[in-house]
């Protein structure tokens, strides 16, 4: 199975896979950061937007919001959810926009889909180019040095007579710029069970290294991975929010 194919194959079930995510809290947090650190403008783009749940919250909060993704089946569903938004089939590591933006977001650790440090740099440059001066680039990331290969996050949900079980976990070999996101999905209907396993190549980066990549383009604030409270990163946890203002 090619990288990211599972997102196309299971696009109709993607929202079930993410059913435990608090999209509302994440969206509110980015909006607060935009008011506190950014320019307060409402022109917004969500990178790797998937089926558009974050965009729905931004639209409802009065933003001119849109998204991009590399999977057309995801964008088709996003357009149903957010018919007033503009969506484009683009790679976040080399995207263009028709007008300058005030806020760019990239949730769910999707920044790591850049897959290499070179492409991560290209993503940063693309975001910088798309923003007005004072605009905000907001995303979350995981520090490769803090990854626990034995740690998995799991949840189950019933839908249309089937039980879906989803598990995901990071894996890092301990050196280099490659890590992976491992997915395990089970669908049980009566006595029939289907199982999908996938491993997505992701870029591995330490937070110090990530800040160095961002610094030529942005004023960087690293915050605790807490969507309810805005606190400086403690320097220890392996997850963090990055609030980056274009300079």
Beta strands, then each sheet from edge to edge (+ up, - down):
strand 1: 43-47
strand 2: 64-69
strand 3: 86-89
strand 4: 101-106
strand 5: 131-142
strand 6: 153-159
strand 7: 162-172
strand 8: 178-189
strand 9: 192-203
strand 10: 218-224
strand 11: 239-246
sheet 1: 3+ 2+ 1+ 4+ 5+ 11- 10+
sheet 2: 6+ 7- 8+ 9-
end
